[in-house]
């Protein structure tokens, strides 16, 4: 076996601890500088590290008439907001009947994204117009086509017009599946409202909101993402809340502190990227209460119990878009909320259907909260019920349809 020789380090050639420390600091500073330059170079090349965006877009018919032949310009779009959206992180799809086309800024694809002259760069900027045109496919070969548009950024739906068409058939706002949402404005949350950068609308507790027993809430919602976390539509700490699982399944339930507890859930996930109407009722019966959830005017789930006492009042404020009772992980809402309403009684199934069909006259005498987001001054949104339960917007952004 070869003998391993261990040599003693010459003390005169050894590096002192002080010099070693100085060298370590110097190397760290140099490496930090290199990493800083590298990161800046990535940013300058269009690397996008953002997760969501408050940007929205609008659509209108292009001026050209459509017909046979793969050469038509179909739709004109405009981005509004504050973020430049790098094309590397944007996906645009166009659907006509059962055909779905992925649109690209690259030449030769079936659906082409064309920027205005002078704006031919690597991002879609606020105020900039785009055109979706036919490339290698004859997408619309008749004078009128109904087009469905979907735009995502970093995998999250960008709120905006989902439908357009030729012959003046242009959507006035995000699609609601055939039913118009009554208001023209809504509040939009990024989904990144974690501690300490919370995003919510707060409505202070009042006598008219001190509701026990029967109850109804109704809202339009435009979720942009359910991934990565639970999402909360509203919360009254120590009372009740509306939450969504990471897969988008809704649950209306009592807060954990309420006893006896109650809940109702739907096994069907709520779709992202479109407006959906949701309503829940707490109805007193001869031997207890029935809890019902409605999606787009139809009963989605219900349960009955003889052991509960209806909703309870906790004297706490109402929060939209955040689980305020769990501030360390507040399950922030991602997307839009509109026409948020409370009644101090249980509405009937036919009345819920009326709400979905855009009726504003359902039980006005029992309506105690109506946040339509059409009357906003500064950060204050007016309660249209006449009860004076105005909300204050924190972090959310008011958007027009």
ABEGO torsion letter per residue (X at the ends): XBBBBBBBBBAAABBBAAAAAAAAAAAAAAAAAAAAAAAAAAAAAGBBABABBABBBBBBBBABBBBBEBABBABBBBBBEABBBBAAABBBBBBBEABBBBBBABBGBABBBBBBBGABBABBBBGBBBBBBBBABBABABABBBBBBBBBBGGBBBBEBABBBBGGBBBAEBBAGGBBBABABBBBBAGABBOABBBBBBBBBBAAABBBEBBBBBBBBBBABABGBBBBABBBBGBBBBBBBAAGBBBBBBBAABOBBBBBBBABBBBBGBBBBBBBBBBBBAAEBBBBBBBGGBBABBBBBAABAEBBBAGBBBBBGBBAABAABAGBBBEBBBGBBBBABBBBAAAAAAAAAGBAABGAAABABBBAGABBBEABBBBAAGAGBBBBBBGBBBBBX
